[in-house]
């Protein structure tokens, strides 16, 4: 009896070999009581096994460490922040002037969606880098036509 092989996370014909990591994934990975913790850990294992690069931003970092600290997980916030800033777990992209302007355009475009400004900064970076896939649990990415892996 053969075991069915899991379908790869990314379609090489469509996706780059990188995934954008949103706040929800970072929090779920570091906060064991998060309802998505198990899913996030399993997905991270697959991302690493498939050699997929992870990309995140300074705005996502700010949102993540603030949320972790608010949940009483300040040591997790500090450890994750250090790892992200040092480039140990993901490519760290800073939101510069051009990205801020594009994010604002997207914020205006998506005014009727639930997407917030930080989401729109993520959308801008994803557009710029040609990324389609998101490691996260926020349906706003799907509403903006990105592929949610979580």
FENGIPE-V843642 format. One record per residue. PSI is psi in degrees with one decimal (NA if undefined). NEAR is the number of other ideal C-beta (glycine too) atoms within 12 Angstrom. Layout:
BEGIN
psi:PSI near:NEAR
psi:PSI near:NEAR
END
This chain:
BEGIN
psi:128.2 near:3
psi:148.7 near:4
psi:131.1 near:5
psi:132.2 near:6
psi:138.4 near:6
psi:143.3 near:12
psi:137.9 near:11
psi:148.9 near:20
psi:-40.2 near:31
psi:140.2 near:27
psi:108.7 near:16
psi:-27.9 near:16
psi:-18.4 near:9
psi:-43.5 near:15
psi:148.3 near:25
psi:166.7 near:23
psi:45.2 near:24
psi:154.5 near:30
psi:141.4 near:40
psi:134.6 near:48
psi:119.8 near:47
psi:167.6 near:49
psi:-47.7 near:42
psi:-37.4 near:38
psi:-46.4 near:43
psi:-45.6 near:43
psi:-46.4 near:37
psi:-36.1 near:35
psi:-35.2 near:40
psi:-20.7 near:35
psi:102.0 near:31
psi:-26.2 near:18
psi:-1.9 near:15
psi:137.5 near:26
psi:-19.9 near:14
psi:6.4 near:29
psi:-52.9 near:24
psi:-45.0 near:16
psi:-41.4 near:22
psi:-43.3 near:30
psi:-44.1 near:21
psi:-42.2 near:21
psi:-39.8 near:33
psi:-41.0 near:30
psi:-43.5 near:17
psi:-41.8 near:24
psi:-47.0 near:32
psi:-42.6 near:19
psi:-33.5 near:13
psi:1.6 near:25
psi:32.8 near:15
psi:129.1 near:31
psi:144.0 near:26
psi:140.4 near:41
psi:138.1 near:37
psi:176.7 near:46
psi:167.6 near:40
psi:-32.3 near:26
psi:-40.6 near:32
psi:-40.7 near:45
psi:-47.3 near:37
psi:-45.7 near:25
psi:-42.3 near:34
psi:-51.4 near:42
psi:-31.6 near:32
psi:-43.7 near:21
psi:-43.5 near:29
psi:-43.3 near:32
psi:-41.4 near:21
psi:-28.6 near:15
psi:6.0 near:20
psi:15.0 near:13
psi:52.2 near:27
psi:-35.8 near:18
psi:-36.8 near:16
psi:-40.4 near:28
psi:-45.2 near:28
psi:-44.7 near:18
psi:-45.4 near:22
psi:-44.1 near:37
psi:-45.6 near:31
psi:-44.9 near:17
psi:-39.8 near:24
psi:-49.2 near:35
psi:-36.4 near:23
psi:-1.1 near:14
psi:22.1 near:17
psi:-24.8 near:15
psi:-15.8 near:28
psi:159.1 near:35
psi:127.8 near:27
psi:114.8 near:26
psi:128.7 near:30
psi:144.0 near:22
psi:107.9 near:29
psi:-172.9 near:17
psi:-46.6 near:11
psi:-40.4 near:16
psi:-37.6 near:27
psi:-43.3 near:22
psi:-43.6 near:17
psi:-40.2 near:24
psi:-39.8 near:32
psi:-39.7 near:20
psi:-44.0 near:19
psi:-37.0 near:33
psi:-42.2 near:26
psi:-43.8 near:15
psi:-42.1 near:20
psi:27.1 near:25
psi:-26.1 near:14
psi:-1.8 near:11
psi:169.3 near:22
psi:-11.2 near:17
psi:131.5 near:29
psi:-179.9 near:24
psi:-40.8 near:29
psi:-41.4 near:33
psi:-43.3 near:36
psi:-32.2 near:36
psi:-37.2 near:38
psi:-43.9 near:47
psi:-42.1 near:41
psi:-43.8 near:35
psi:-41.3 near:38
psi:-43.5 near:39
psi:-49.9 near:23
psi:-41.0 near:23
psi:-2.8 near:26
psi:31.0 near:16
psi:140.9 near:35
psi:-23.7 near:29
psi:142.6 near:39
psi:129.5 near:42
psi:101.9 near:48
psi:-174.0 near:40
psi:15.8 near:27
psi:112.5 near:34
psi:-11.5 near:19
psi:-30.2 near:29
psi:-39.6 near:39
psi:-39.3 near:23
psi:-29.0 near:20
psi:10.1 near:31
psi:31.5 near:20
psi:161.9 near:36
psi:113.7 near:23
psi:120.1 near:28
psi:-26.5 near:38
psi:NA near:38
END
